[in-house]
Amino acid sequence: MQRERRCIVSGEIMPDSQLVRFVAAPDGQVVPDVAAKLPGRGLWVSATRKAVTLAVEKKLFARAAKANVAATADLAERTEKALVTRMLGDLGIARRSGALVLGFDNVLRALDSARPPAVLIEAIDGSGDGKRKLYNAAHARGMKPEVLECLTSAELGLALGRENVIHAAVQPGGLAERLTFDAERLQGFRPAGNERDS
């Protein structure tokens, strides 16, 4: 179940799938806490590059923390990197646990299996044709899997130890849910997610 938090930039109360938690490290530097597990008071910001950049520029972390904390100009980049790292780690776990299927043909076959995937993962830079075919195949079978399209084929390849990964799928379960949660947040830091900034 999603919790709601207040964004220190907009003042809006939002579900945590649209926010990133930050904390001040012991040295007073603000760091992204994408897993929301670090000790300290959480400072929540809308999961967009624009919101994080604004929080840094207007020194909103110090105001919200009521303390002399500092955020560096590269905080949005570090947040994006932390979200990508977390997603790639989860994909690696899914592969090792047998919950991940790789490649167009294997994903297509998985749609007909006893336990069809809950999540389709498509590389941002993959061809639209293959993505459409898999999406249509899922819908033809009455399925509505989440489609995550926020990682590049190089990033997917790095996580999965293969070159040129375009299509993958993850079986239902906690990892699929966490990947969907993190993908929603990552969208706000990637060019395709810029429409959320407006």
Backbone as CSV, one residue per row, in Angstrom:
resi,resn,N_x,N_y,N_z,CA_x,CA_y,CA_z,C_x,C_y,C_z
1,MET,0.828,-1.190,0.000,0.000,0.000,0.000,0.874,1.257,0.000
2,GLN,0.511,2.213,-0.847,1.305,3.419,-0.945,0.981,4.389,0.179
3,ARG,2.037,5.038,0.662,1.841,6.090,1.657,1.901,7.425,0.933
4,GLU,1.435,8.449,1.610,1.481,9.784,1.016,2.416,10.669,1.824
5,ARG,3.102,11.555,1.119,4.052,12.478,1.740,3.874,13.849,1.092
6,ARG,4.429,14.855,1.747,4.356,16.202,1.191,5.666,16.553,0.489
7,CYS,5.575,17.004,-0.745,6.749,17.440,-1.500,7.211,18.786,-0.946
8,ILE,8.515,18.906,-0.635,9.013,20.159,-0.048,9.097,21.277,-1.088
9,VAL,8.954,20.942,-2.363,9.018,21.964,-3.418,7.629,22.535,-3.694
10,SER,6.666,21.658,-3.989,5.325,22.120,-4.376,4.370,22.255,-3.194
11,GLY,4.688,21.554,-2.083,3.769,21.532,-0.946,2.626,20.545,-1.133
12,GLU,2.610,19.879,-2.305,1.532,18.920,-2.594,1.723,17.631,-1.810
13,ILE,0.608,17.027,-1.409,0.664,15.691,-0.800,0.489,14.688,-1.929
14,MET,1.445,13.776,-2.058,1.468,12.847,-3.190,1.769,11.439,-2.710
15,PRO,1.397,10.420,-3.520,1.795,9.044,-3.166,3.313,8.900,-3.285
16,ASP,3.891,8.017,-2.456,5.355,7.920,-2.469,5.919,7.357,-3.769
17,SER,5.071,6.805,-4.654,5.562,6.353,-5.962,5.899,7.538,-6.868
18,GLN,5.503,8.735,-6.461,5.809,9.934,-7.254,6.815,10.836,-6.555
19,LEU,7.430,10.308,-5.497,8.366,11.099,-4.701,9.670,10.345,-4.486
20,VAL,10.716,11.094,-4.179,11.987,10.492,-3.769,12.326,11.063,-2.399
21,ARG,12.799,10.185,-1.522,13.195,10.619,-0.175,14.671,11.011,-0.203
22,PHE,14.987,12.091,0.493,16.367,12.528,0.676,16.616,12.643,2.172
23,VAL,17.867,12.448,2.563,18.245,12.655,3.963,19.573,13.401,3.998
24,ALA,19.840,14.030,5.142,21.132,14.688,5.327,22.088,13.676,5.945
25,ALA,23.240,13.492,5.300,24.274,12.607,5.836,24.893,13.284,7.072
26,PRO,25.682,12.534,7.853,26.292,13.139,9.044,27.114,14.403,8.748
27,ASP,27.672,14.506,7.525,28.462,15.694,7.172,27.594,16.863,6.690
28,GLY,26.250,16.677,6.725,25.368,17.761,6.330,25.018,17.791,4.845
29,GLN,25.587,16.849,4.077,25.280,16.782,2.639,23.972,16.024,2.414
30,VAL,23.132,16.542,1.539,21.870,15.874,1.210,22.149,14.746,0.223
31,VAL,21.624,13.550,0.520,21.832,12.399,-0.364,20.484,11.765,-0.709
32,PRO,20.366,11.210,-1.950,19.122,10.520,-2.290,19.022,9.208,-1.534
33,ASP,17.825,8.899,-1.061,17.572,7.648,-0.339,16.431,6.933,-1.075
34,VAL,16.739,6.375,-2.248,15.680,5.827,-3.111,14.984,4.617,-2.498
35,ALA,15.658,3.923,-1.573,15.024,2.781,-0.907,14.235,3.223,0.326
36,ALA,14.358,4.513,0.699,13.669,5.080,1.878,13.987,4.303,3.148
37,LYS,15.288,4.000,3.341,15.679,3.207,4.511,16.767,3.861,5.352
38,LEU,17.363,4.943,4.860,18.457,5.557,5.615,17.916,6.240,6.868
39,PRO,18.733,6.263,7.935,18.277,6.939,9.149,18.219,8.454,8.932
40,GLY,17.426,9.111,9.731,17.330,10.571,9.636,15.967,10.999,9.134
41,ARG,15.722,12.291,9.254,14.435,12.838,8.840,14.359,12.858,7.325
42,GLY,13.294,12.308,6.792,13.118,12.261,5.344,12.642,13.595,4.783
43,LEU,13.251,14.011,3.683,12.845,15.209,2.961,12.372,14.721,1.601
44,TRP,11.089,14.867,1.306,10.495,14.252,0.123,10.323,15.277,-0.991
45,VAL,10.723,14.864,-2.201,10.636,15.750,-3.371,9.989,14.974,-4.515
46,SER,9.151,15.656,-5.261,8.532,15.061,-6.441,9.611,14.423,-7.316
47,ALA,9.330,13.240,-7.837,10.334,12.478,-8.591,10.482,13.009,-10.021
48,THR,10.951,14.256,-10.119,11.282,14.825,-11.430,12.600,15.573,-11.308
49,ARG,13.325,15.605,-12.402,14.595,16.340,-12.446,14.363,17.810,-12.083
50,LYS,13.277,18.368,-12.618,12.981,19.790,-12.400,12.772,20.096,-10.917
51,ALA,11.995,19.255,-10.225,11.705,19.498,-8.803,12.968,19.391,-7.951
52,VAL,13.806,18.381,-8.218,15.036,18.208,-7.427,15.981,19.381,-7.671
53,THR,16.103,19.808,-8.938,16.970,20.942,-9.277,16.488,22.212,-8.583
54,LEU,15.174,22.410,-8.554,14.587,23.584,-7.898,14.855,23.553,-6.392
55,ALA,14.731,22.382,-5.794,14.981,22.235,-4.351,16.423,22.611,-4.016
56,VAL,17.353,22.248,-4.911,18.774,22.589,-4.694,18.970,24.096,-4.857
57,GLU,18.465,24.640,-5.974,18.688,26.059,-6.289,18.087,26.989,-5.230
58,LYS,16.910,26.624,-4.719,16.224,27.511,-3.754,16.529,27.153,-2.305
59,LYS,17.497,26.234,-2.118,17.920,25.813,-0.772,16.731,25.336,0.086
60,LEU,15.818,24.593,-0.554,14.612,24.129,0.139,14.898,22.979,1.104
61,PHE,16.011,22.241,0.880,16.346,21.149,1.801,16.670,21.719,3.180
62,ALA,17.460,22.804,3.208,17.831,23.426,4.491,16.586,23.976,5.188
63,ARG,15.704,24.598,4.406,14.480,25.156,5.001,13.610,24.042,5.588
64,ALA,13.429,22.952,4.819,12.572,21.851,5.286,13.188,21.123,6.478
65,ALA,14.523,21.000,6.474,15.209,20.285,7.565,15.377,21.172,8.791
66,LYS,15.167,22.486,8.603,15.425,23.466,9.671,16.834,23.263,10.224
67,ALA,17.762,23.068,9.295,19.153,22.823,9.679,20.058,23.273,8.534
68,ASN,21.320,23.410,8.838,22.289,23.877,7.847,22.779,22.688,7.008
69,VAL,21.922,22.213,6.095,22.307,21.101,5.223,22.543,21.646,3.810
70,ALA,23.383,20.960,3.063,23.731,21.452,1.724,23.455,20.388,0.676
71,ALA,22.966,20.834,-0.484,22.714,19.918,-1.603,23.529,20.395,-2.802
72,THR,24.278,19.484,-3.404,25.130,19.864,-4.534,24.324,19.902,-5.834
73,ALA,24.860,20.623,-6.813,24.158,20.841,-8.083,23.900,19.550,-8.854
74,ASP,24.667,18.495,-8.571,24.496,17.235,-9.326,23.506,16.274,-8.640
75,LEU,22.701,16.777,-7.706,21.815,15.898,-6.929,20.800,15.172,-7.821
76,ALA,20.259,15.864,-8.832,19.288,15.211,-9.726,19.948,14.061,-10.482
77,GLU,21.192,14.280,-10.964,21.917,13.210,-11.682,22.181,12.025,-10.759
78,ARG,22.584,12.335,-9.517,22.865,11.250,-8.563,21.597,10.484,-8.212
79,THR,20.478,11.182,-8.169,19.196,10.527,-7.875,18.810,9.594,-9.018
80,GLU,18.950,10.078,-10.255,18.654,9.239,-11.420,19.525,7.989,-11.403
81,LYS,20.824,8.177,-11.144,21.763,7.048,-11.120,21.385,6.043,-10.036
82,ALA,20.961,6.554,-8.866,20.582,5.664,-7.756,19.337,4.846,-8.105
83,LEU,18.368,5.470,-8.788,17.159,4.748,-9.209,17.503,3.672,-10.243
84,VAL,18.371,4.015,-11.203,18.785,3.044,-12.225,19.503,1.870,-11.562
85,THR,20.425,2.174,-10.657,21.191,1.125,-9.968,20.263,0.184,-9.216
86,ARG,19.262,0.752,-8.542,18.307,-0.074,-7.781,17.504,-0.970,-8.721
87,MET,17.044,-0.413,-9.844,16.274,-1.217,-10.802,17.126,-2.327,-11.415
88,LEU,18.374,-1.996,-11.762,19.256,-3.008,-12.365,19.564,-4.117,-11.364
89,GLY,19.717,-3.759,-10.091,19.934,-4.762,-9.045,18.745,-5.704,-8.939
90,ASP,17.534,-5.129,-8.987,16.319,-5.958,-8.908,16.177,-6.857,-10.135
91,LEU,16.550,-6.348,-11.307,16.498,-7.187,-12.521,17.488,-8.342,-12.415
92,GLY,18.652,-8.068,-11.845,19.644,-9.128,-11.635,19.111,-10.203,-10.693
93,ILE,18.433,-9.778,-9.633,17.833,-10.733,-8.675,16.752,-11.549,-9.385
94,ALA,15.926,-10.858,-10.193,14.853,-11.557,-10.924,15.441,-12.612,-11.870
95,ARG,16.550,-12.272,-12.523,17.190,-13.231,-13.445,17.702,-14.451,-12.676
96,ARG,18.387,-14.189,-11.561,18.955,-15.300,-10.782,17.878,-16.180,-10.155
97,SER,16.727,-15.581,-9.849,15.661,-16.356,-9.196,14.737,-17.047,-10.204
98,GLY,14.978,-16.820,-11.497,14.158,-17.459,-12.522,12.844,-16.737,-12.799
99,ALA,12.697,-15.496,-12.266,11.452,-14.748,-12.462,11.504,-13.844,-13.698
100,LEU,12.648,-13.887,-14.412,12.833,-12.995,-15.559,12.950,-13.794,-16.845
101,VAL,12.313,-13.291,-17.893,12.397,-13.907,-19.222,13.023,-12.875,-20.144
102,LEU,13.956,-13.327,-20.997,14.670,-12.410,-21.886,14.440,-12.731,-23.353
103,GLY,14.318,-11.706,-24.169,14.214,-11.907,-25.615,12.773,-11.967,-26.101
104,PHE,12.552,-11.452,-27.312,11.201,-11.351,-27.880,10.456,-12.688,-27.870
105,ASP,11.080,-13.730,-28.427,10.403,-15.036,-28.546,10.079,-15.633,-27.180
106,ASN,11.015,-15.501,-26.236,10.788,-16.053,-24.895,9.675,-15.309,-24.161
107,VAL,9.625,-13.973,-24.351,8.561,-13.188,-23.716,7.212,-13.584,-24.316
108,LEU,7.189,-13.744,-25.636,5.948,-14.135,-26.318,5.457,-15.484,-25.793
109,ARG,6.381,-16.448,-25.634,6.017,-17.771,-25.092,5.520,-17.656,-23.649
110,ALA,6.163,-16.771,-22.875,5.797,-16.604,-21.461,4.362,-16.106,-21.304
111,LEU,3.879,-15.363,-22.301,2.495,-14.864,-22.235,1.489,-16.015,-22.229
112,ASP,1.889,-17.177,-22.769,1.012,-18.350,-22.804,1.282,-19.330,-21.666
113,SER,2.196,-18.962,-20.771,2.555,-19.900,-19.697,1.506,-19.861,-18.579
114,ALA,1.635,-20.810,-17.649,0.688,-20.900,-16.532,0.793,-19.669,-15.633
115,ARG,1.975,-19.068,-15.608,2.179,-17.870,-14.774,2.732,-16.751,-15.653
116,PRO,1.865,-16.087,-16.421,2.339,-15.068,-17.353,2.947,-13.861,-16.629
117,PRO,3.836,-13.140,-17.309,4.502,-12.005,-16.668,3.538,-10.884,-16.289
118,ALA,3.900,-10.179,-15.207,3.115,-9.021,-14.756,3.676,-7.739,-15.351
119,VAL,4.952,-7.810,-15.751,5.645,-6.612,-16.226,6.406,-6.923,-17.504
120,LEU,6.212,-6.087,-18.521,7.033,-6.153,-19.734,8.057,-5.034,-19.645
121,ILE,9.322,-5.351,-19.889,10.373,-4.336,-19.850,10.891,-4.148,-21.270
122,GLU,10.818,-2.926,-21.739,11.232,-2.598,-23.106,12.315,-1.534,-23.046
123,ALA,13.417,-1.759,-23.766,14.484,-0.755,-23.809,13.969,0.514,-24.482
124,ILE,14.326,1.668,-23.920,13.912,2.961,-24.491,14.312,3.036,-25.962
125,ASP,15.530,2.548,-26.246,16.088,2.697,-27.590,15.802,1.492,-28.495
126,GLY,14.863,0.633,-28.097,14.485,-0.505,-28.941,13.487,-0.089,-30.008
127,SER,13.321,-0.931,-31.003,12.389,-0.601,-32.094,10.945,-0.681,-31.602
128,GLY,10.132,0.255,-32.060,8.735,0.306,-31.659,7.936,-0.879,-32.141
129,ASP,8.376,-1.497,-33.227,7.638,-2.599,-33.838,7.527,-3.803,-32.900
130,GLY,8.665,-4.225,-32.359,8.674,-5.374,-31.444,7.876,-5.099,-30.187
131,LYS,8.004,-3.868,-29.669,7.263,-3.491,-28.463,5.756,-3.584,-28.711
132,ARG,5.322,-3.045,-29.864,3.895,-3.071,-30.213,3.379,-4.497,-30.327
133,LYS,4.184,-5.360,-30.957,3.755,-6.756,-31.149,3.545,-7.458,-29.804
134,LEU,4.479,-7.255,-28.864,4.342,-7.895,-27.550,3.163,-7.319,-26.783
135,TYR,3.002,-6.011,-26.853,1.895,-5.345,-26.159,0.565,-5.855,-26.711
136,ASN,0.470,-5.925,-28.040,-0.767,-6.414,-28.677,-1.021,-7.882,-28.374
137,ALA,0.066,-8.666,-28.324,-0.077,-10.100,-28.004,-0.629,-10.275,-26.592
138,ALA,-0.135,-9.455,-25.652,-0.636,-9.535,-24.262,-2.112,-9.161,-24.220
139,HIS,-2.479,-8.094,-24.917,-3.874,-7.641,-24.906,-4.799,-8.643,-25.588
140,ALA,-4.300,-9.304,-26.639,-5.109,-10.314,-27.333,-5.440,-11.481,-26.402
141,ARG,-4.584,-11.696,-25.382,-4.815,-12.774,-24.413,-5.561,-12.255,-23.175
142,GLY,-6.033,-11.018,-23.247,-6.791,-10.447,-22.130,-5.929,-9.983,-20.973
143,MET,-4.629,-9.808,-21.225,-3.715,-9.377,-20.154,-3.426,-7.888,-20.283
144,LYS,-3.162,-7.279,-19.137,-2.772,-5.867,-19.145,-1.516,-5.695,-18.290
145,PRO,-0.393,-6.218,-18.770,0.831,-6.090,-17.966,1.311,-4.641,-17.939
146,GLU,2.023,-4.293,-16.878,2.692,-2.986,-16.824,3.791,-3.006,-17.887
147,VAL,3.972,-1.914,-18.597,5.063,-1.824,-19.574,6.038,-0.767,-19.067
148,LEU,7.259,-1.200,-18.755,8.284,-0.282,-18.246,9.242,0.039,-19.373
149,GLU,9.355,1.318,-19.674,10.197,1.738,-20.791,11.054,2.919,-20.358
150,CYS,11.956,2.663,-19.399,12.768,3.770,-18.886,14.253,3.428,-18.800
151,LEU,14.639,2.223,-19.254,16.049,1.832,-19.247,16.529,1.616,-20.676
152,THR,17.799,1.879,-20.919,18.359,1.670,-22.255,18.761,0.203,-22.420
153,SER,18.986,-0.209,-23.677,19.417,-1.600,-23.910,20.786,-1.848,-23.274
154,ALA,21.640,-0.811,-23.232,22.968,-0.967,-22.608,22.822,-1.191,-21.103
155,GLU,21.917,-0.440,-20.462,21.694,-0.615,-19.019,21.114,-1.998,-18.736
156,LEU,20.154,-2.422,-19.548,19.567,-3.753,-19.370,20.627,-4.828,-19.576
157,GLY,21.458,-4.653,-20.595,22.523,-5.622,-20.872,23.493,-5.732,-19.708
158,LEU,23.809,-4.581,-19.106,24.732,-4.541,-17.968,24.171,-5.347,-16.800
159,ALA,22.866,-5.165,-16.540,22.231,-5.857,-15.408,22.107,-7.345,-15.665
160,LEU,21.908,-7.711,-16.937,21.553,-9.092,-17.249,22.677,-9.882,-17.895
161,GLY,23.836,-9.235,-18.042,25.010,-9.934,-18.555,24.879,-10.364,-20.000
162,ARG,24.102,-9.604,-20.786,23.961,-9.912,-22.209,23.991,-8.625,-22.997
163,GLU,24.427,-8.721,-24.241,24.441,-7.523,-25.080,23.092,-7.331,-25.745
164,ASN,22.759,-6.066,-25.971,21.603,-5.719,-26.788,20.291,-6.329,-26.277
165,VAL,19.984,-6.103,-24.996,18.714,-6.579,-24.442,17.636,-5.535,-24.746
166,ILE,16.605,-5.939,-25.453,15.518,-5.021,-25.820,14.222,-5.391,-25.089
167,HIS,13.905,-6.691,-25.059,12.645,-7.159,-24.463,12.932,-8.084,-23.280
168,ALA,12.205,-7.860,-22.190,12.288,-8.757,-21.036,10.926,-8.721,-20.344
169,ALA,10.702,-9.669,-19.470,9.438,-9.713,-18.725,9.712,-10.310,-17.353
170,VAL,8.926,-9.871,-16.380,9.095,-10.338,-14.995,7.773,-10.914,-14.505
171,GLN,7.876,-12.090,-13.860,6.684,-12.749,-13.318,6.083,-11.927,-12.182
172,PRO,4.796,-12.157,-11.877,4.161,-11.420,-10.771,4.890,-11.674,-9.457
173,GLY,4.859,-10.693,-8.582,5.499,-10.833,-7.275,6.097,-9.512,-6.820
174,GLY,6.796,-9.581,-5.713,7.365,-8.387,-5.102,8.338,-7.635,-5.992
175,LEU,9.185,-8.384,-6.738,10.164,-7.715,-7.602,9.467,-6.944,-8.719
176,ALA,8.433,-7.538,-9.305,7.682,-6.862,-10.369,7.055,-5.578,-9.825
177,GLU,6.536,-5.645,-8.616,5.914,-4.468,-8.009,6.941,-3.381,-7.736
178,ARG,8.111,-3.794,-7.240,9.146,-2.808,-6.917,9.710,-2.169,-8.187
179,LEU,9.883,-2.965,-9.230,10.366,-2.418,-10.505,9.380,-1.397,-11.067
180,THR,8.092,-1.698,-10.965,7.061,-0.776,-11.452,7.093,0.524,-10.646
181,PHE,7.242,0.398,-9.342,7.301,1.542,-8.432,8.489,2.444,-8.794
182,ASP,9.666,1.823,-8.974,10.870,2.608,-9.270,10.848,3.173,-10.686
183,ALA,10.260,2.438,-11.629,10.184,2.924,-13.014,9.348,4.189,-13.087
184,GLU,8.278,4.229,-12.304,7.427,5.429,-12.303,8.227,6.648,-11.835
185,ARG,9.070,6.440,-10.821,9.888,7.551,-10.320,10.991,7.925,-11.310
186,LEU,11.612,6.917,-11.925,12.713,7.186,-12.858,12.250,7.976,-14.077
187,GLN,11.010,7.757,-14.511,10.480,8.464,-15.688,10.668,9.975,-15.583
188,GLY,10.536,10.516,-14.384,10.653,11.959,-14.188,12.058,12.505,-14.362
189,PHE,13.047,11.605,-14.440,14.441,12.034,-14.608,14.962,11.768,-16.012
190,ARG,14.149,11.112,-16.824,14.563,10.749,-18.182,13.807,11.612,-19.182
191,PRO,14.390,11.869,-20.365,13.728,12.751,-21.348,12.279,12.404,-21.633
192,ALA,11.952,11.130,-21.698,10.582,10.727,-21.991,9.625,11.135,-20.876
193,GLY,10.162,11.352,-19.672,9.311,11.703,-18.543,9.182,13.192,-18.311
194,ASN,9.772,13.988,-19.212,9.762,15.431,-18.979,8.379,16.047,-18.977
195,GLU,7.407,15.381,-19.630,6.072,15.978,-19.625,5.488,16.034,-18.216
196,ARG,6.020,15.198,-17.295,5.533,15.248,-15.910,5.985,16.512,-15.195
197,ASP,7.031,17.162,-15.728,7.554,18.365,-15.088,6.612,19.550,-15.223
198,SER,5.769,19.539,-16.260,4.989,20.747,-16.527,3.799,20.869,-15.601
